[in-house]
Amino acid sequence: MERTMLNITHRDRKINMWVREKIKVTNVIEQGRRGKWTWVGHVSRIRDNRWTLRIITWKPYERKIHRRRPARRWRDELDDYWKGTIWQRIAQDRQLWKQHAEIFAQ
């Protein structure tokens, strides 16, 4: 679609980064990760007992263990990034959270 917007084909031998530079389109995956980061930071700063905060901290009681690989949860990315630190506490500091947002999105 992006190449069609510029009226070029693969035969013109232009790389994708060049095409995106010309169109000035942001990467959708990067935008999605940045949006997730800001949402999680916002929700973890909520003080009352709303369902969104309960969803972040909820762990299922007893689950049947399947023989297949476990499904990847959205918070697994955050746990991998912070590697053992409690990211809910770090999210309380807005400035520190915003500094890590750019690193996480890349």
C-alpha positions in Angstrom: 0.0 0.0 0.0 2.8 2.4 0.9 4.5 1.8 -2.5 1.2 2.3 -4.3 0.9 5.7 -2.6 4.3 6.7 -4.0 3.5 5.0 -7.4 6.6 2.8 -7.2 7.1 -1.0 -7.4 9.7 -3.4 -6.1 11.5 -3.2 -9.5 12.4 0.4 -8.6 14.6 -1.2 -5.9 13.7 1.2 -3.1 14.0 -0.2 0.5 11.1 -0.1 2.9 12.8 2.4 5.2 13.2 4.8 2.2 9.5 4.4 1.4 8.4 5.1 5.0 10.7 8.1 5.2 9.0 9.6 2.1 5.5 8.9 3.4 6.3 9.8 7.0 4.3 6.9 8.4 5.1 5.6 11.9 5.6 2.0 12.6 2.4 0.4 13.8 4.0 -2.1 16.1 6.1 0.7 17.8 3.0 2.8 18.3 1.1 -0.2 19.8 3.8 -0.9 22.3 4.1 2.8 23.3 0.3 2.9 23.8 0.4 -0.2 26.0 3.2 1.3 28.0 1.3 4.6 28.7 -1.9 2.7 29.5 -0.2 0.4 32.0 1.5 3.3 33.6 -1.7 5.2 34.0 -3.7 2.2 35.4 -1.0 1.3 37.9 -1.2 4.8 39.3 -4.9 4.4 40.1 -5.5 4.3 43.8 -9.1 3.0 44.2 -10.1 -0.6 43.5 -11.2 -0.4 39.9 -11.5 -3.5 37.7 -8.7 -2.3 35.4 -6.2 -2.3 38.3 -7.5 -5.7 39.4 -6.9 -7.1 36.0 -3.3 -6.1 36.0 -2.6 -7.7 39.3 -4.9 -10.7 39.0 -3.5 -14.2 39.0 -5.8 -17.2 38.3 -6.5 -19.4 41.2 -6.2 -22.9 39.9 -5.7 -23.6 36.2 -5.5 -26.8 34.5 -2.0 -27.3 33.1 -2.0 -28.0 29.4 0.8 -29.8 27.7 1.3 -27.1 25.1 3.4 -24.0 25.4 1.7 -21.4 27.6 0.1 -18.5 25.9 2.0 -15.2 26.1 0.3 -12.6 28.2 0.5 -8.9 27.5 2.2 -8.3 30.8 4.9 -10.8 30.0 6.6 -8.2 27.9 6.7 -5.8 30.8 8.1 -8.5 33.1 10.8 -9.4 30.6 11.8 -5.7 30.3 12.0 -5.1 34.0 13.6 -8.5 34.8 12.4 -9.1 38.3 11.8 -5.5 39.6 8.3 -4.6 40.6 7.3 -2.4 37.7 4.0 -1.4 39.4 6.1 0.6 41.9 8.3 2.2 39.3 5.1 3.3 37.4 4.2 5.5 40.3 7.1 7.9 39.3 5.8 9.5 36.0 9.2 10.9 34.9 11.0 7.6 35.3 8.2 5.8 33.5 8.3 8.2 30.6 12.1 7.8 30.3 11.7 4.0 29.9 8.8 4.3 27.5 11.0 5.1 24.5 13.4 2.3 25.3 10.5 -0.2 25.6 8.9 0.9 22.3 12.1 0.2 20.4 
